[in-house]
Amino acid sequence: VLTNRTERQICEELLVWHIGPNAKPQTFSYDQQRQIFKMVCERYPIRSLVHHWGVLETDDHKYEEAERLLKWALELPRDDIESYRGESDQTILTSLGNLYSHIGMGILQQGNGGKAEEYFEKAESCFRDAKHGDFPNAHAYHAHANMWYQRGRRKSNEAEALDDYANSLEVLANARDNL
């Protein structure tokens, strides 16, 4: 029961750093993590926890559920008692961009470049939006550059691969200038 600020901060820290997708070493299975996040988030939909639940689903390749959760996290209002400076739209958009990038890579590996391109365009849009705001988000630049790099690694056509690598370097150059 999250009735006060202290309880909420303890719950957030426990879920985000010790149980969630960033926990090292991981002692819970995806199903156990999912059950814990679901139980807490359905009662107390806190932006940071819904976001990390979405990241967990992305890591477990549950892309449809991850997309639903990340979009839900974006819709939740930020309140003044959220821990970790609150969960910014930039951070959630970066995770959503990563999700679309992962989906696109999977589709690209299956040989459907046209369908993959739709997801890469969604990822581009998320990364572009995540780079704006009060505090520049280095993670958005990193994820965006990594998407282009990974695309290049998967290309058999050398000229296309070089174009993707050039796009990755361009994102990094922009990061250097903007961060």
TORTILO-498832 format. One record per residue (C-alpha): x, y, z; residue in one letter; residue number from 1. Coordinates in steps of 0.25 Angstrom, whole numbers. Layout:
+-------+-------+-------+------+-----+
|     x |     y |     z | code | pos |
+-------+-------+-------+------+-----+
|     X |     Y |     Z |    a | NUM |
...
+-------+-------+-------+------+-----+
END
This chain:
+-------+-------+-------+------+-----+
|     x |     y |     z | code | pos |
+-------+-------+-------+------+-----+
|     0 |     0 |     0 |    v |   1 |
|     7 |    13 |    -5 |    l |   2 |
|     1 |    23 |     5 |    t |   3 |
|    12 |    32 |     6 |    n |   4 |
|    24 |    38 |    -1 |    r |   5 |
|    34 |    29 |     7 |    t |   6 |
|    27 |    16 |     4 |    e |   7 |
|    26 |    20 |   -11 |    r |   8 |
|    40 |    23 |   -12 |    q |   9 |
|    44 |    10 |    -5 |    i |  10 |
|    35 |     2 |   -15 |    c |  11 |
|    40 |    10 |   -27 |    e |  12 |
|    55 |     7 |   -23 |    e |  13 |
|    52 |    -7 |   -20 |    l |  14 |
|    45 |   -10 |   -33 |    l |  15 |
|    54 |    -1 |   -42 |    v |  16 |
|    67 |    -5 |   -37 |    w |  17 |
|    66 |   -18 |   -30 |    h |  18 |
|    55 |   -26 |   -37 |    i |  19 |
|    52 |   -19 |   -51 |    g |  20 |
|    60 |   -21 |   -64 |    p |  21 |
|    72 |   -13 |   -59 |    n |  22 |
|    74 |   -22 |   -47 |    a |  23 |
|    88 |   -29 |   -46 |    k |  24 |
|    89 |   -40 |   -43 |    p |  25 |
|    75 |   -44 |   -47 |    q |  26 |
|    69 |   -53 |   -37 |    t |  27 |
|    54 |   -53 |   -42 |    f |  28 |
|    49 |   -60 |   -55 |    s |  29 |
|    42 |   -51 |   -65 |    y |  30 |
|    29 |   -57 |   -61 |    d |  31 |
|    32 |   -54 |   -46 |    q |  32 |
|    36 |   -39 |   -50 |    q |  33 |
|    24 |   -38 |   -58 |    r |  34 |
|    14 |   -42 |   -47 |    q |  35 |
|    21 |   -32 |   -37 |    i |  36 |
|    20 |   -21 |   -47 |    f |  37 |
|     6 |   -24 |   -51 |    k |  38 |
|     1 |   -25 |   -36 |    m |  39 |
|     7 |   -12 |   -33 |    v |  40 |
|     4 |    -4 |   -46 |    c |  41 |
|   -10 |    -8 |   -46 |    e |  42 |
|   -13 |    -3 |   -32 |    r |  43 |
|    -3 |     9 |   -33 |    y |  44 |
|     0 |    13 |   -47 |    p |  45 |
|    13 |    21 |   -45 |    i |  46 |
|    19 |    26 |   -58 |    r |  47 |
|    33 |    21 |   -55 |    s |  48 |
|    28 |     7 |   -51 |    l |  49 |
|    19 |     5 |   -63 |    v |  50 |
|    31 |    10 |   -72 |    h |  51 |
|    40 |    -1 |   -66 |    h |  52 |
|    30 |   -11 |   -67 |    w |  53 |
|    29 |    -8 |   -82 |    g |  54 |
|    44 |    -9 |   -83 |    v |  55 |
|    43 |   -23 |   -76 |    l |  56 |
|    33 |   -27 |   -87 |    e |  57 |
|    42 |   -22 |   -98 |    t |  58 |
|    54 |   -30 |   -92 |    d |  59 |
|    45 |   -42 |   -92 |    d |  60 |
|    41 |   -40 |  -106 |    h |  61 |
|    26 |   -37 |  -103 |    k |  62 |
|    26 |   -25 |  -112 |    y |  63 |
|    11 |   -23 |  -113 |    e |  64 |
|    10 |   -22 |   -98 |    e |  65 |
|    22 |   -14 |   -97 |    a |  66 |
|    16 |    -4 |  -107 |    e |  67 |
|     3 |    -3 |   -99 |    r |  68 |
|    11 |    -1 |   -86 |    l |  69 |
|    20 |    10 |   -91 |    l |  70 |
|     9 |    17 |   -97 |    k |  71 |
|     1 |    16 |   -84 |    w |  72 |
|    13 |    22 |   -77 |    a |  73 |
|    14 |    34 |   -86 |    l |  74 |
|    -1 |    36 |   -83 |    e |  75 |
|     1 |    36 |   -68 |    l |  76 |
|     2 |    50 |   -62 |    p |  77 |
|    16 |    53 |   -56 |    r |  78 |
|    14 |    57 |   -41 |    d |  79 |
|    23 |    64 |   -32 |    d |  80 |
|    27 |    53 |   -23 |    i |  81 |
|    32 |    43 |   -34 |    e |  82 |
|    46 |    38 |   -30 |    s |  83 |
|    58 |    39 |   -39 |    y |  84 |
|    54 |    53 |   -44 |    r |  85 |
|    41 |    47 |   -49 |    g |  86 |
|    40 |    39 |   -62 |    e |  87 |
|    42 |    48 |   -73 |    s |  88 |
|    35 |    47 |   -87 |    d |  89 |
|    49 |    47 |   -93 |    q |  90 |
|    53 |    34 |   -85 |    t |  91 |
|    40 |    27 |   -88 |    i |  92 |
|    41 |    31 |  -103 |    l |  93 |
|    55 |    26 |  -104 |    t |  94 |
|    50 |    13 |   -98 |    s |  95 |
|    38 |    13 |  -109 |    l |  96 |
|    48 |    16 |  -120 |    g |  97 |
|    57 |     4 |  -115 |    n |  98 |
|    44 |    -5 |  -115 |    l |  99 |
|    41 |    -1 |  -130 |    y | 100 |
|    56 |    -2 |  -134 |    s | 101 |
|    56 |   -17 |  -128 |    h | 102 |
|    43 |   -20 |  -135 |    i | 103 |
|    49 |   -14 |  -148 |    g | 104 |
|    62 |   -22 |  -147 |    m | 105 |
|    54 |   -35 |  -145 |    g | 106 |
|    45 |   -33 |  -157 |    i | 107 |
|    58 |   -29 |  -165 |    l | 108 |
|    64 |   -42 |  -161 |    q | 109 |
|    52 |   -49 |  -167 |    q | 110 |
|    54 |   -42 |  -180 |    g | 111 |
|    43 |   -32 |  -180 |    n | 112 |
|    50 |   -19 |  -182 |    g | 113 |
|    37 |   -11 |  -185 |    g | 114 |
|    30 |   -15 |  -172 |    k | 115 |
|    43 |   -13 |  -164 |    a | 116 |
|    44 |     1 |  -170 |    e | 117 |
|    31 |     5 |  -164 |    e | 118 |
|    36 |     1 |  -150 |    y | 119 |
|    49 |     8 |  -152 |    f | 120 |
|    42 |    21 |  -156 |    e | 121 |
|    34 |    20 |  -143 |    k | 122 |
|    47 |    18 |  -136 |    a | 123 |
|    53 |    30 |  -143 |    e | 124 |
|    41 |    39 |  -139 |    s | 125 |
|    42 |    34 |  -124 |    c | 126 |
|    57 |    37 |  -124 |    f | 127 |
|    55 |    50 |  -130 |    r | 128 |
|    45 |    54 |  -120 |    d | 129 |
|    53 |    49 |  -108 |    a | 130 |
|    64 |    58 |  -112 |    k | 131 |
|    56 |    71 |  -109 |    h | 132 |
|    53 |    76 |   -95 |    g | 133 |
|    59 |    83 |   -83 |    d | 134 |
|    70 |    73 |   -81 |    f | 135 |
|    77 |    67 |   -94 |    p | 136 |
|    75 |    52 |   -93 |    n | 137 |
|    89 |    44 |   -96 |    a | 138 |
|    81 |    31 |   -96 |    h | 139 |
|    73 |    35 |  -108 |    a | 140 |
|    85 |    39 |  -116 |    y | 141 |
|    92 |    26 |  -112 |    h | 142 |
|    80 |    17 |  -116 |    a | 143 |
|    77 |    25 |  -129 |    h | 144 |
|    92 |    23 |  -133 |    a | 145 |
|    92 |     8 |  -129 |    n | 146 |
|    79 |     6 |  -137 |    m | 147 |
|    86 |    11 |  -150 |    w | 148 |
|    99 |     3 |  -146 |    y | 149 |
|    91 |   -10 |  -144 |    q | 150 |
|    84 |    -8 |  -157 |    r | 151 |
|    97 |    -6 |  -164 |    g | 152 |
|   102 |   -19 |  -158 |    r | 153 |
|    91 |   -27 |  -164 |    r | 154 |
|    92 |   -22 |  -178 |    k | 155 |
|    99 |   -31 |  -189 |    s | 156 |
|   100 |   -19 |  -198 |    n | 157 |
|   113 |   -12 |  -195 |    e | 158 |
|   108 |     2 |  -200 |    a | 159 |
|    95 |     1 |  -192 |    e | 160 |
|   103 |    -3 |  -180 |    a | 161 |
|   112 |     9 |  -181 |    l | 162 |
|   100 |    18 |  -182 |    d | 163 |
|    94 |    13 |  -169 |    d | 164 |
|   108 |    14 |  -162 |    y | 165 |
|   109 |    29 |  -168 |    a | 166 |
|    95 |    31 |  -162 |    n | 167 |
|   100 |    26 |  -148 |    s | 168 |
|   112 |    35 |  -149 |    l | 169 |
|   103 |    47 |  -152 |    e | 170 |
|    95 |    44 |  -140 |    v | 171 |
|   107 |    43 |  -131 |    l | 172 |
|   112 |    56 |  -137 |    a | 173 |
|    99 |    63 |  -134 |    n | 174 |
|   100 |    57 |  -119 |    a | 175 |
|   114 |    63 |  -118 |    r | 176 |
|   109 |    77 |  -122 |    d | 177 |
|    96 |    76 |  -114 |    n | 178 |
|   100 |    70 |  -101 |    l | 179 |
+-------+-------+-------+------+-----+
END
